[in-house]
Amino acid sequence: MRSQQVSVPAGGSALSGDLALPDPDRPVVLFAHGSGSSRYSPRNRAVAAALREAGLGTLLLDLLTEQEERVDALTGEHRFDIDLLTSRLVAAVDWLTDRPGTAGLPIGLFGASTGAAAALRAAADRPDPVLAVVSRGGRPDLAGAADLGAVRAPVLLLVGSRDRDVLKLNLAAAALLTVPHRVQVVPGATHLFEEPGALEVVAGAARAWFLDPPS
């Protein structure tokens, strides 16, 4: 499955992305990268490759423009701007629902770090097309209690067993969800899932969740 470079309009900005179309009737998964990362995140690209092997489509997207990324690299001011990240992600969901080749397909959201909060808020804002949400080492707590309670898609929260502070935040956020959800702890993994085999566990769990989300 080959990917193509795309430009996604979002509130007057143009966001760069890499889109791979899914097999017939399979979902397309939109990635929301984490703090200080981009669509070139090696971890997200590894997960995306595993999803494509199962026939899922993927859209790896830069949620910040090049100018915003330059500013963020110096100040860090955009990476925790959940409102901005959410608005960009919602625009990407709308773009997928209108685009030939993806219109009418269910959409999965995969968020890492602060991108997980944006993914959950986007799921709450666009309940119809969003099939499921997966978080990798995410900060779902930053979505806020109201948006967590408004999510209608099943949620999988993947956290490393050695990422103790983030695990506590995920457990607290999970308690606010009213949909089918699971906190899956990856044994021996730290925040970036750099340990041997850890990312493969993430990819396998995400693939299963998107292909057959609980109802």
N, C-alpha and C positions, 0 to 999 in steps of 0.2 A: 504494500500500500504506500504510494508516494504522497508526500506532502507538498503543498504549494504555499508560497508566500502570499499573504492577504493583508489588506488594510481595512481595519474596522473603524467606522466613524463612531465617535463618542463625545457628545457635547461640544462640538467644535474642534476636537482633536482627532488625529488619525493614529490608531494603535496598530503596531506591526504584529503579525502573527504567522504561525505555521499551521495550516489546516490539512488534515488527512481525512478523506471521506470514509464513512463506515461501509461495511457490507450491507446489503439490503436489509432493512427493518431492524438494524442494530442502532443503539444510541450513539451520540457523539458526546465526548467528554471535554468540557471546557476547564482548563487549568488556571488557577489563580495562584501565582507564585508568592513566596514569602518575603520577609523583610530583606531589602537590599538585593533581591535576586531579579531574574528576568526570564524570558522564555527559553534562554539557553541554560537554565539550571540543569546540571547533569543528573540530579536525582529525579526531577520531574520528567526529563526526557527519557530516562530509563524506565520509569513507570509507564509513560505514554507508549513506548515501544512494546512493552508487554501487553498493553491494552489493544494495540493495533494487531498484534498476533492473534488475538481472539476475535478479530473482526470489528472491534469498536473504532469509531472515528475519534480523532483528537484535535483540539485547537489549543495550541500553546501560544499564549498571548502576553505581550508586554503591556501591563496595566498602566505604565507611565510612559510619557513621550521621552524622546532622547534628551530634551532640555530638562525635563523634570528629573530624569535619572541622574543627570550631571549635578543638579542642585541637591538631590537626595544623597548622593555619594558624599557630599561635603557636610550636609546639615542633618540628614536623616529625617527631614520634616514630612516627607510624603509617605514613608513606609508604614507609619501608624495612623495615617489619615483614612480610617475605615470608611467614612462617608464617600470620599473620592474613589477609593478602590471599588466600593460597592456600585457606585454609579457607572463606572467603566465596565464592570462585570455584567450589570443589567443590560447595558447597551450591547454587549457582545451576545448575550442571550437573545435579545430582540433581533440582532443581525442574523443569527443562525436560524431563527424561526421564519425569517423572511427570505432567506437566500436559497436559490435553486440548488438542489442537491442535499440540503439539510432541512428545508421547510417541512414541518409536520413530524420530524423525528423527535423522540424524547432526548432530553439533554441531561447529562450527568455533570456535576460540579466537583472538582478535585482541588482542595485548597491546602496550602502549606503555610505554616506559621501565621502571620497576620492575614494571609490570603484566605485562611479558613473562615475567619470572621466575615469577610466580604462574601464568601461563597454562601454562608448560612443566611446572611441578610438578603442576598440576591434570590435565594430559594424562597424566602418568605415573601419577597416582592413579586416573584414570578412563579406562583405555585403550579400553574397548568403545564408548562413545558418541562419543568425540572423533575426528573425521574428519581434521583438519589443524590446524596452528598457524601463525599469521603474527605476526611481531614487527616493530614500526615504531620504529626508533631505540631498541631495547630494551636491557635489561641481562640477557640470558640467563645470564650468568656467575653472577648472584645465585641462580639455581636450585640451584647446587651440582652437582658432578660426578656424584654418585650418581643424582640425579633426571634429569639430562640423559641419562645412559646408559639410564634406564628408560623414556624416552619412546618410544611405539610409533606415533605419528602423524607423517606427514611435516611438516617444519618449513621455513618460509621466513623468513629474517632479512633485513629491509630496513634499510639503513643509508646515510646520506648520505656522499658522498665527502669532504666537509669536516668530518665528525664523526669525526676521526681516532682519538681515544682510544676512543670507543665501537666503532668499526670493529675495532680491535685486540681488544677484549673479545669481540666477536661472532665473530671468526675463531677465537679460542681456545675459545670455547664450542662452536662448530660441530664442532671436532675431537673433541669428546666425544660427539657424537650418533652413534647406530648405525642411524638410519633415513634414508630419502631426505631430503635437505635441500639448501638452496642459500642462500648469502650473496649477495644482490643489492645492488650498490652503485649508488645513485642519483646520477648525475653532478651536481656543483655544489651538492648539497643539504647543509644544516647539520642540526643535531640536531632542530629543529622542522619541517623541511621547508617552510619559509615561502617559498622561492624559487618564482618562476612555473613552474608545470607540475610541480613536485616531488610535490605531494600527489596529482595525477592519476596519476602513475607508480605511486605506492604503491597507490592504489585499484585500478588496472587489474591490477597484479601480484597483489594479494590476491584480487580477484574470480576471476582465472584459477586461482589455487592452490586456492581453496575449491570451485570448480566441477569441477575436474579434477586432484585431488592425485596426485602420482606414487606409484606402488606399488613 
